[in-house]
Amino acid sequence: MAPWFWRCRGWRGVGVGRRVLARQPGLILADNYRSVLAAQRMKEAVERVDQSVLLELLGQPKGRRWR
């Protein structure tokens, strides 16, 4: 059987592992939120490019933009 201080150290290690795992859902949610924001920005950028190409094809002046 291991000495008592090794056993205590082992339990402390398990507690640290649980604390790290307990923080994971918050980190995952924050990462997902940043991913959603990035996807929204990419969608808006594609819409602006699409609008610019359409205006170019229609012969609209570059300074004039639809909203």
Distance bins in CASP14 RR format, pairs under 12 A and 6 or more apart:
PFRMAT RR
TARGET T0000
AUTHOR 0000-0000-0000
RMODE 2
METHOD distances of the structure
MODEL  1
1 7 0 0 0 0 1 0 0 0 0 0 0
2 8 0 0 0 0 1 0 0 0 0 0 0
2 9 0 0 0 0 1 0 0 0 0 0 0
2 10 0 0 0 0 1 0 0 0 0 0 0
2 11 0 0 0 0 0 1 0 0 0 0 0
3 9 0 0 0 0 1 0 0 0 0 0 0
3 10 0 0 0 0 0 1 0 0 0 0 0
4 10 0 0 0 0 0 1 0 0 0 0 0
4 11 0 0 0 0 0 1 0 0 0 0 0
5 11 0 0 0 0 0 1 0 0 0 0 0
5 12 0 0 0 0 0 1 0 0 0 0 0
6 12 0 0 0 0 0 1 0 0 0 0 0
6 13 0 0 0 0 0 1 0 0 0 0 0
7 13 0 0 0 0 0 1 0 0 0 0 0
7 14 0 0 0 0 0 1 0 0 0 0 0
8 14 0 0 0 0 0 1 0 0 0 0 0
8 15 0 0 0 0 0 1 0 0 0 0 0
9 15 0 0 0 0 0 1 0 0 0 0 0
9 16 0 0 0 0 0 1 0 0 0 0 0
10 16 0 0 0 0 1 0 0 0 0 0 0
10 17 0 0 0 0 0 1 0 0 0 0 0
11 17 0 0 0 0 0 1 0 0 0 0 0
11 18 0 0 0 0 0 1 0 0 0 0 0
12 18 0 0 0 0 0 1 0 0 0 0 0
12 19 0 0 0 0 0 1 0 0 0 0 0
13 19 0 0 0 0 1 0 0 0 0 0 0
13 20 0 0 0 0 0 1 0 0 0 0 0
14 20 0 0 0 0 0 1 0 0 0 0 0
14 21 0 0 0 0 0 1 0 0 0 0 0
15 21 0 0 0 0 1 0 0 0 0 0 0
15 22 0 0 0 0 1 0 0 0 0 0 0
16 22 0 0 0 0 0 1 0 0 0 0 0
16 23 0 0 0 0 0 1 0 0 0 0 0
17 23 0 0 0 0 1 0 0 0 0 0 0
17 24 0 0 0 0 0 1 0 0 0 0 0
18 24 0 0 0 0 0 1 0 0 0 0 0
20 26 0 0 0 0 0 1 0 0 0 0 0
20 27 0 0 0 0 0 1 0 0 0 0 0
21 27 0 0 0 0 0 1 0 0 0 0 0
21 28 0 0 0 0 0 1 0 0 0 0 0
22 28 0 0 0 0 0 1 0 0 0 0 0
23 29 0 0 0 0 0 1 0 0 0 0 0
23 30 0 0 0 0 0 1 0 0 0 0 0
24 30 0 0 0 0 0 1 0 0 0 0 0
24 31 0 0 0 0 0 1 0 0 0 0 0
25 31 0 0 0 0 0 1 0 0 0 0 0
25 32 0 0 0 0 0 1 0 0 0 0 0
26 32 0 0 0 0 1 0 0 0 0 0 0
26 33 0 0 0 0 1 0 0 0 0 0 0
27 33 0 0 0 0 0 1 0 0 0 0 0
27 34 0 0 0 0 0 1 0 0 0 0 0
28 34 0 0 0 0 0 1 0 0 0 0 0
28 35 0 0 0 0 0 1 0 0 0 0 0
29 35 0 0 0 0 0 1 0 0 0 0 0
29 36 0 0 0 0 0 1 0 0 0 0 0
30 36 0 0 0 0 0 1 0 0 0 0 0
30 37 0 0 0 0 0 1 0 0 0 0 0
31 37 0 0 0 0 0 1 0 0 0 0 0
31 38 0 0 0 0 0 1 0 0 0 0 0
32 38 0 0 0 0 0 1 0 0 0 0 0
32 39 0 0 0 0 0 1 0 0 0 0 0
33 39 0 0 0 0 0 1 0 0 0 0 0
33 40 0 0 0 0 0 1 0 0 0 0 0
34 40 0 0 0 0 0 1 0 0 0 0 0
34 41 0 0 0 0 0 1 0 0 0 0 0
35 41 0 0 0 0 0 1 0 0 0 0 0
35 42 0 0 0 0 0 1 0 0 0 0 0
36 42 0 0 0 0 0 1 0 0 0 0 0
36 43 0 0 0 0 0 1 0 0 0 0 0
37 43 0 0 0 0 0 1 0 0 0 0 0
37 44 0 0 0 0 0 1 0 0 0 0 0
38 44 0 0 0 0 0 1 0 0 0 0 0
38 45 0 0 0 0 0 1 0 0 0 0 0
39 45 0 0 0 0 0 1 0 0 0 0 0
39 46 0 0 0 0 0 1 0 0 0 0 0
40 46 0 0 0 0 0 1 0 0 0 0 0
40 47 0 0 0 0 0 1 0 0 0 0 0
41 47 0 0 0 0 0 1 0 0 0 0 0
41 48 0 0 0 0 0 1 0 0 0 0 0
42 48 0 0 0 0 0 1 0 0 0 0 0
42 49 0 0 0 0 0 1 0 0 0 0 0
43 49 0 0 0 0 0 1 0 0 0 0 0
43 50 0 0 0 0 0 1 0 0 0 0 0
44 50 0 0 0 0 0 1 0 0 0 0 0
44 51 0 0 0 0 0 1 0 0 0 0 0
45 51 0 0 0 0 0 1 0 0 0 0 0
45 52 0 0 0 0 0 1 0 0 0 0 0
46 52 0 0 0 0 0 1 0 0 0 0 0
46 53 0 0 0 0 0 1 0 0 0 0 0
47 53 0 0 0 0 0 1 0 0 0 0 0
47 54 0 0 0 0 0 1 0 0 0 0 0
47 65 0 0 0 0 0 1 0 0 0 0 0
47 66 0 0 0 0 0 1 0 0 0 0 0
47 67 0 0 0 0 0 1 0 0 0 0 0
48 54 0 0 0 0 0 1 0 0 0 0 0
48 55 0 0 0 0 0 1 0 0 0 0 0
48 65 0 0 0 0 1 0 0 0 0 0 0
48 66 0 0 0 0 0 1 0 0 0 0 0
48 67 0 0 0 0 0 1 0 0 0 0 0
49 55 0 0 0 0 0 1 0 0 0 0 0
49 56 0 0 0 0 0 1 0 0 0 0 0
50 56 0 0 0 0 0 1 0 0 0 0 0
50 57 0 0 0 0 0 1 0 0 0 0 0
50 66 0 0 0 0 0 1 0 0 0 0 0
51 57 0 0 0 0 0 1 0 0 0 0 0
51 58 0 0 0 0 0 1 0 0 0 0 0
51 60 0 0 0 0 0 1 0 0 0 0 0
51 62 0 0 0 0 0 1 0 0 0 0 0
51 64 0 0 0 0 0 1 0 0 0 0 0
51 65 1 0 0 1 0 0 0 0 0 0 0
51 66 1 0 0 1 0 0 0 0 0 0 0
51 67 0 0 0 0 1 0 0 0 0 0 0
52 58 0 0 0 0 0 1 0 0 0 0 0
52 59 0 0 0 0 0 1 0 0 0 0 0
52 60 0 0 0 0 1 0 0 0 0 0 0
52 62 0 0 0 0 1 0 0 0 0 0 0
52 63 0 0 0 0 0 1 0 0 0 0 0
52 64 0 0 0 0 0 1 0 0 0 0 0
52 65 0 0 0 0 1 0 0 0 0 0 0
52 66 0 0 0 0 0 1 0 0 0 0 0
53 59 0 0 0 0 0 1 0 0 0 0 0
53 60 0 0 0 0 0 1 0 0 0 0 0
54 60 0 0 0 0 1 0 0 0 0 0 0
54 65 0 0 0 0 0 1 0 0 0 0 0
54 66 0 0 0 0 1 0 0 0 0 0 0
55 61 0 0 0 0 1 0 0 0 0 0 0
55 62 1 0 0 1 0 0 0 0 0 0 0
55 63 0 0 0 0 1 0 0 0 0 0 0
55 64 1 0 0 1 0 0 0 0 0 0 0
55 65 1 0 0 1 0 0 0 0 0 0 0
55 66 1 0 0 1 0 0 0 0 0 0 0
56 62 0 0 0 0 1 0 0 0 0 0 0
56 63 0 0 0 0 0 1 0 0 0 0 0
56 64 0 0 0 0 0 1 0 0 0 0 0
56 65 0 0 0 0 0 1 0 0 0 0 0
58 64 0 0 0 0 0 1 0 0 0 0 0
58 66 0 0 0 0 1 0 0 0 0 0 0
60 66 0 0 0 0 1 0 0 0 0 0 0
END
